[in-house]
Structure formats: structure tokens, C-alpha cells
């Protein structure tokens, strides 16, 4: 489901792209060091964005060092370390355990079973540390499963379930910023769910799998695509409004790049890829 909250690299300055990559690589290293290879494989751009956002808002002390890693054994990469990245890693594990467990329950995925088993101990420890976030993830993923079983077609309700648990993930500390962070997470969660459903609509239709848009026909046709783009624009705009109310200075250009450009680059890539496949 994740991977849609990404930067437009072409529009970033070199120092901004370097900073973004230092957070991505830092989160990757953090996951490996604290939770092992299974967690590291669950690295995603969406939680990198959370780490950048929270670091920009709360400005924790950040250290950046150049290190080599398994994917980049020759050339060292800058890797950031701070408490916001620690938090993003913790949330990655909470989400990943539920995703892997669902893969096992829904598809009898052996990798899902093995991965969940490896993360189970860490998951329960994190549930004790973050009960609010953990309960939101568990409850809303359960409700998503029930919605799929009954073939729910209420777009606001289904996409809002992802929004609900991402809203709680975005709230690191329950303070004066929590309302705008929660609102931002909620609408970006809706955006992520809708993008994922649109990208998978044709594949799920062929497989007979549940999808919000499986009965809509070709969602990327010239006639239908504007409707779905407007829907995504509406939820993205709400997330951006919430962001602009936050006093973020550090990393603000990168965060704005994601919100106003990066997510739409990903949208265009998905749309154009689908149209090319249909022409073949």
C-alpha cells in the first residue's frame, strides 16, 4: 500500500536531495540495527516523510555520518540519526507486523508468516510503548479487512480507515501541534489508500479481488481520470493546509516538494504506465 509519498528529485536542490537521502538511508540503517533484516526490508518512503516532518517540526539533535552498507558497499552514503528517525522506525515495525500477518491470513503467504514471527516480540514491546498508535493500527486494519469481505463501496469510509491509523502515527507527541499533525496524517492516509486502489484496479478486476474501483471500468480513461484526480487533489489539499499551519522551518522545502509535486509525479507515473500497458 505504501510508496506514494515521495519527492520529485528533479526539483530539489542538491543539498536538499542529499538531506532527504540521508534520512532514507538513516531509517534503513536504524531498522537493520534495532530490528534486523526483516524490518529493514519494510523500509518505505512514506515513513521517511514522517521522520522528516517530525524532525522539521521538533528539531531534535541530528547527527549525520558517512557509512557503507550492504546495498552500497563501495561508496559511503550520508546517514542521519535522531529521535524522529527512531520513532519512524518504531512505526515501521508496528505497521509491518500487521501487514505481514494479514498477508499470511489472507493469502497464506509463507514469507508473511515468517516475517510476522520474526517481528512479533518487537511488535508486542512497541505496543506497550505506543498503545495509542498500536491500537489505531490494529483496529483500523481489522475494519479494512471486514470492509473487504463485505465488498464495501463507500470511498470515504474505506479510505478513511487508513487515514485514521496514519493520523495517530503522525502524532508523535500529544501537544499543541497534534491536531494539525493528525489532520495531515488522516488526509495523506486517504491519498495513499486511493492511489493504491487506483493503481491496482485493473489487476484486482482480473483476479476477482476486492477493490474500491473494480466496478468503475477503466479508471485511467480520458473520461474517468479527471474525476479521480479531483478526488485525490481534494484530500492532498487538506493535508497541505494542515502542514502550512505547522511552524516547520527545517526541511520545509523538501516537505513542500513532496506535498505539492512529488505525490503528483508518482500519480503521473502510475497513470501513464497503465495507459501504456493498455496500448500494447
TAPESUL-V809594 format. One record per residue. N is the residue number from 1. SS is DSSP state (H for helix, E for strand, C for the rest). D_CENTER is the distance of its C-alpha to the mean C-alpha in whole Angstrom. Layout:
<<N SS D_CENTER> <N SS D_CENTER>>
//
This chain:
<<1 C 7> <2 C 4> <3 C 6> <4 C 7> <5 C 6> <6 C 9> <7 C 13> <8 C 16> <9 H 18> <10 H 21> <11 H 21> <12 C 20> <13 C 23> <14 H 24> <15 H 24> <16 H 20> <17 H 19> <18 H 21> <19 H 19> <20 H 15> <21 H 16> <22 H 18> <23 H 15> <24 H 13> <25 H 16> <26 H 17> <27 H 14> <28 H 15> <29 H 18> <30 H 17> <31 H 16> <32 H 19> <33 H 21> <34 H 20> <35 H 19> <36 C 20> <37 H 19> <38 H 18> <39 H 15> <40 H 15> <41 C 14> <42 C 11> <43 C 10> <44 C 7> <45 H 6> <46 H 3> <47 H 6> <48 H 8> <49 H 8> <50 H 8> <51 H 11> <52 H 13> <53 H 13> <54 H 14> <55 H 17> <56 H 18> <57 H 19> <58 H 20> <59 C 22> <60 C 22> <61 C 24> <62 C 23> <63 E 24> <64 E 24> <65 E 25> <66 E 26> <67 E 26> <68 C 26> <69 C 24> <70 C 24> <71 C 22> <72 C 24> <73 C 27> <74 C 29> <75 C 28> <76 C 26> <77 E 23> <78 E 22> <79 E 20> <80 E 19> <81 E 20> <82 C 20> <83 H 19> <84 H 16> <85 H 14> <86 H 16> <87 H 14> <88 H 11> <89 H 12> <90 H 14> <91 H 11> <92 H 9> <93 H 13> <94 H 13> <95 H 10> <96 H 11> <97 H 15> <98 H 14> <99 H 12> <100 H 15> <101 H 18> <102 H 17> <103 H 17> <104 H 21> <105 H 22> <106 H 21> <107 H 22> <108 C 24> <109 C 22> <110 H 24> <111 H 21> <112 H 19> <113 H 22> <114 H 23> <115 H 19> <116 H 19> <117 H 22> <118 H 22> <119 H 19> <120 H 21> <121 H 23> <122 H 20> <123 H 18> <124 H 22> <125 H 22> <126 H 19> <127 H 19> <128 H 23> <129 H 21> <130 C 18> <131 H 20> <132 H 18> <133 H 15> <134 H 16> <135 H 18> <136 H 15> <137 H 13> <138 H 16> <139 H 18> <140 H 15> <141 H 14> <142 H 18> <143 H 19> <144 H 16> <145 H 19> <146 H 22> <147 H 21> <148 H 20> <149 H 24> <150 C 25> <151 C 24> <152 C 23> <153 C 23> <154 C 22> <155 H 19> <156 H 18> <157 H 19> <158 H 16> <159 H 13> <160 H 14> <161 H 14> <162 H 10> <163 H 11> <164 H 13> <165 H 11> <166 H 8> <167 H 11> <168 H 13> <169 H 10> <170 H 11> <171 C 15> <172 C 16> <173 C 19> <174 C 21> <175 C 23> <176 C 24> <177 C 20> <178 H 19> <179 H 19> <180 H 18> <181 H 15> <182 H 14> <183 H 15> <184 H 13> <185 H 10> <186 H 12> <187 H 12> <188 H 8> <189 H 8> <190 H 11> <191 H 10> <192 H 7> <193 H 9> <194 H 12> <195 H 11> <196 H 11> <197 H 14> <198 H 16> <199 H 15> <200 H 16> <201 H 19> <202 H 22> <203 H 21> <204 H 21> <205 H 24> <206 H 26> <207 H 25> <208 C 26> <209 C 22> <210 C 21> <211 C 19> <212 C 19> <213 C 21> <214 C 23> <215 C 26> <216 C 25> <217 C 27> <218 C 25> <219 C 22> <220 C 23> <221 C 26> <222 C 28> <223 C 29> <224 C 26> <225 H 23> <226 H 24> <227 H 23> <228 H 20> <229 H 19> <230 H 21> <231 H 19> <232 H 15> <233 H 17> <234 H 18> <235 H 15> <236 H 14> <237 H 17> <238 H 17> <239 H 14> <240 H 16> <241 H 19> <242 H 17> <243 H 16> <244 H 20> <245 C 21> <246 C 20> <247 C 22> <248 C 20> <249 C 22> <250 C 21> <251 C 18> <252 H 19> <253 H 19> <254 H 16> <255 H 14> <256 H 16> <257 H 16> <258 H 12> <259 H 13> <260 H 16> <261 H 16> <262 H 13> <263 H 11> <264 H 15> <265 H 16> <266 H 13> <267 H 14> <268 H 18> <269 H 17> <270 H 16> <271 H 19> <272 H 22> <273 H 21> <274 H 22> <275 H 25> <276 H 26> <277 H 26> <278 H 28> <279 H 30> <280 C 31>>
//
